[in-house]
Amino acid sequence: MIQSVLGPTTFRVQWDREVRWAKCTRVSRPLEYPGLLLTFSTPMGLLTAIASGFSTLGLGVLGVSILLRWFVAWRVAWYTKDRVIRESWQWLPIRDLLTAAVWCAAGLGRRVVWRDRRFVLREGGRLQPLLPQEAHEPAR
């Protein structure tokens, strides 16, 4: 099994990295990108709970989605012997909400940050460096 370790970073650097990855996915695979929304069980469960006015059914949907998420993560961690997931499983619902926020942020514009430089995504996911004056204009 392949594993990547990015090392310590700041929230902002990690946010920029994940939004860049997601924007590249959106530009490279525009028809599939909206479908990723269906994979966000915890945020969808939370929206269901909110939309139902936190009814018993809505809270049940949220609870089941979180329990199922934890169960699947625990099984994968056991099977792959992944200590990181075993030690931090309780944070998965927060991670799921952040992933949904990244998905939303990536749905807007084509500007990204990579290695402290600003680029615009072109067709096919090609990165084009922004000129210094363009880098400070509002994101489009």
C-alpha positions as CSV (number, residue, x, y, z in Angstrom):
1,M,0.0,0.0,0.0
2,I,1.3,3.4,-1.0
3,Q,1.3,6.1,1.7
4,S,2.1,9.8,1.4
5,V,3.3,12.0,4.3
6,L,3.4,15.7,3.6
7,G,4.9,16.7,6.9
8,P,3.9,19.6,9.2
9,T,2.3,22.6,7.6
10,T,0.0,25.5,8.3
11,F,-3.7,25.5,7.9
12,R,-3.4,28.1,5.1
13,V,-0.8,26.1,3.1
14,Q,-2.8,22.9,3.5
15,W,-6.0,24.7,2.4
16,D,-4.3,26.2,-0.7
17,R,-2.9,22.8,-1.6
18,E,-6.3,21.0,-1.3
19,V,-8.2,23.7,-3.1
20,R,-5.6,23.6,-5.9
21,W,-6.0,19.8,-6.1
22,A,-9.8,20.1,-6.2
23,K,-9.7,22.9,-8.8
24,C,-7.4,20.8,-11.0
25,T,-9.9,17.9,-10.7
26,R,-12.8,20.2,-11.5
27,V,-11.0,21.6,-14.6
28,S,-9.7,18.3,-15.8
29,R,-13.0,16.3,-15.1
30,P,-15.8,18.9,-15.2
31,L,-18.6,16.4,-15.7
32,E,-17.6,14.2,-12.8
33,Y,-16.8,17.0,-10.3
34,P,-20.5,17.7,-9.2
35,G,-20.9,14.0,-8.5
36,L,-18.3,14.2,-5.7
37,L,-21.0,15.9,-3.6
38,L,-22.7,12.5,-3.2
39,T,-19.6,11.2,-1.4
40,F,-19.9,13.7,1.5
41,S,-22.1,11.7,3.8
42,T,-21.3,13.7,7.0
43,P,-22.0,17.1,5.5
44,M,-25.1,15.7,3.7
45,G,-26.3,14.2,7.1
46,L,-25.7,17.6,8.8
47,L,-27.7,19.4,6.0
48,T,-30.5,16.8,6.4
49,A,-30.6,17.5,10.2
50,I,-30.7,21.2,9.7
51,A,-33.3,21.0,6.9
52,S,-35.5,18.9,9.1
53,G,-35.2,21.3,12.0
54,F,-33.1,18.8,13.9
55,S,-36.0,16.4,14.0
56,T,-35.5,12.8,15.3
57,L,-35.2,11.6,11.7
58,G,-32.7,14.3,10.7
59,L,-30.5,13.7,13.7
60,G,-30.8,9.9,13.1
61,V,-29.5,10.4,9.5
62,L,-26.6,12.5,10.8
63,G,-25.8,9.9,13.6
64,V,-25.9,7.0,11.2
65,S,-23.7,8.8,8.7
66,I,-21.1,9.5,11.4
67,L,-21.2,6.0,12.8
68,L,-20.9,4.5,9.4
69,R,-18.0,6.8,8.6
70,W,-16.2,5.8,11.8
71,F,-16.9,2.1,11.2
72,V,-15.6,2.1,7.6
73,A,-12.5,4.1,8.7
74,W,-11.9,1.7,11.6
75,R,-12.2,-1.3,9.2
76,V,-9.8,0.2,6.7
77,A,-7.4,1.1,9.4
78,W,-7.5,-2.4,10.8
79,Y,-7.0,-4.0,7.4
80,T,-4.2,-1.6,6.3
81,K,-2.6,-1.4,9.8
82,D,-2.9,2.4,9.6
83,R,-2.1,3.8,13.1
84,V,-2.9,7.4,12.1
85,I,-6.6,6.6,11.5
86,R,-6.8,4.4,14.6
87,E,-5.4,7.3,16.7
88,S,-7.5,10.1,15.2
89,W,-10.8,8.5,14.0
90,Q,-12.9,10.8,16.2
91,W,-11.8,13.8,14.0
92,L,-13.2,12.3,10.8
93,P,-16.5,14.3,10.9
94,I,-14.6,17.6,11.1
95,R,-12.3,16.4,8.3
96,D,-15.4,15.5,6.2
97,L,-16.8,19.0,6.7
98,L,-13.5,20.6,5.7
99,T,-13.4,18.4,2.6
100,A,-16.9,19.6,1.6
101,A,-15.7,23.2,2.2
102,V,-12.7,22.6,-0.1
103,W,-15.1,21.2,-2.7
104,C,-17.2,24.4,-2.5
105,A,-14.2,26.7,-2.6
106,A,-12.8,24.8,-5.6
107,G,-16.0,25.4,-7.5
108,L,-15.2,29.0,-7.8
109,G,-12.6,30.5,-10.1
110,R,-9.5,29.2,-11.7
111,R,-6.7,30.8,-9.7
112,V,-4.6,28.7,-7.5
113,V,-1.5,29.0,-5.3
114,W,1.4,26.5,-5.7
115,R,4.7,26.9,-3.9
116,D,3.9,30.5,-3.0
117,R,3.3,31.4,-6.6
118,R,-0.1,32.3,-8.2
119,F,-1.3,30.6,-11.3
120,V,-4.5,30.4,-13.4
121,L,-5.8,27.0,-14.5
122,R,-6.2,26.6,-18.2
123,E,-8.1,23.9,-20.1
124,G,-6.9,20.4,-19.4
125,G,-5.5,21.5,-16.0
126,R,-2.4,23.3,-17.4
127,L,-1.0,26.0,-15.0
128,Q,-0.2,29.4,-16.4
129,P,1.8,31.7,-14.1
130,L,0.1,35.0,-13.4
131,L,2.0,38.2,-14.0
132,P,2.9,40.1,-10.8
133,Q,0.1,42.7,-11.3
134,E,-2.5,40.0,-12.0
135,A,-1.6,38.0,-8.9
136,H,-2.9,40.8,-6.7
137,E,-6.2,41.3,-8.5
138,P,-9.3,39.7,-6.9
139,A,-9.8,36.0,-7.7
140,R,-12.0,35.2,-10.7
